[in-house]
């Protein structure tokens, strides 16, 4: 049995605060795949859904976006709610800290930017019980790129249960962005021993110059680029 997995096709990633270049070009492909509903036993859309002040927001740390910082581990770290002592943490034991990329505020719960693109949303509604939305990145102190789990596997999302309770053994992936959430989702799918197809025309990356390298990496994981 197979599922279509639509990763984070949301307004902030299309034309909002963290817009991916050429993201709108994937919409016809995503819409066509959703319209071909007989091809799928299940359709799942992931939704990045952050609280205000999320750990991934540069504004939460008074730092510029698009840079990595080292933060306390949200479970084992001594102060998981603060990033103020990031420099000191550079000398800490690796298991006590995590590396976090800082982004502009995006996909904040209850905002337009967090909404799933209308064409996708309407098609999901039309599919009824055959379609599910899985929210991710909801924990204030832990980011979540993969649709399967929070970063560092602190907690899993609903997705593993949704897929395996439906007998899904293959997923076809489209969405945003190739080098972050699509990549993490595809790798986790392979770790769960799912067969994975990635639709090349249905994905775009934050850093376009890295996209082909990421796709080659995913092929090494056993994903098929179609």
FENQUI-V274214 format. One line per field, one symbol per residue. burial: + if it has 9 or more other C-alpha atoms within 8 Angstrom, else -. Layout:
burial=???
//
This chain:
burial=-++++++++++++++++++++-+--++-+++-++-----++++++++++++--+++++++----+---++++++--+--+--+--+--+------+++-++++++++++---+++++--++-++--+---++-++++++++++++++++++----++-++--++---+++++++++++++++++++++++---++++++--+++++---++--++--++--++++-
//
